[in-house]
Amino acid sequence: MNKVLIFTDSTCDLTQEIIKEYNIKVIPLHINFGEESFNDGVDIRLPELYERVESENVMPKTAACAPGEFIEYLEPYIEEGYDIFYVGIGGKLSTTYNSFQIAAEEFDEGRCYSVDGSNLSTGTGLLILKACKYRDSGMSAKEIKERLERRVPRVKSQFVVKSLDYLHKGGRCSSVVKILGGALRLRPMIVVREGKLKVGKKIIGLMKKAVGVMVDMFAKDLPNIDPEFVFITHTTECEQSYAEIDAKFKELGVYDKVKHVYETEAGCVIGSHCGPGTIGILYLMKDELDEEEFDDDKL
């Protein structure tokens, strides 16, 4: 059986430390300001993106990886004898997943496998880390695919957006909604459902209240979550919101109940759509696979 390499894209929002620790290969998506193109997380990072948006009053456009880029990344590893497993941003959110599938057809059958994670940010990251666990237990790329597909609907991803400015600049809410939202201090909660971004709760008031609602939702799920990984993922200017989540997690005993609680900063693709001050909690719900998996201490 060939060794397996786990591939993803830069929308996974995993830290460099996690990427290195779990031996994950990351292909960057693209951030375009006019004629200038940058590789997400390589040539440009989120604070730089926000500085440019504010100074130039222009929103970047994001672009998926093309099939040719995937071929260029994958080919050397396949020639070395690796099989490839890929999970990245959901197919309903980006054409990147379709690009991988097209690229995979250029290689021999059985060398490239993938799962549509139907998610984004560290919602995808949760699936990636599960795939790494399966790889390290000796599973083939095909077996990883079969196992991980059962995990996809168990991911819960939700973010609270502090301001409607970037949603408005990106054409995702009207000027009227932006004005009313600003006056009412509307804090929408963005959730991922069936592979699509949707508005969940609409909280009116301070950001602290909105964060509290999100933590309460997590607390209700806590008895039934996968106890290996939880992510707190945010854009910039989130110190206070993170501190509030951290304090509540300590009250709930999350750090004792969950093996790995990771804090990560969103990349440029995710951050460009929601703006500064956005923060989320992302986790997996248990299923019948878990009883056997949680006896494994490899991660």
Beta strands, then each sheet from edge to edge (+ up, - down):
strand 1: 4-9
strand 2: 24-27
strand 3: 30-33
strand 4: 36-39
strand 5: 61-63
strand 6: 83-86
strand 7: 112-114
strand 8: 155-160
strand 9: 186-193
strand 10: 196-204
strand 11: 225-234
strand 12: 260-265
strand 13: 279-285
sheet 1: 2+ 1+ 6+ 7+
sheet 2: 4+ 3- 5+
sheet 3: 10+ 9- 8+ 13- 11+ 12+
end
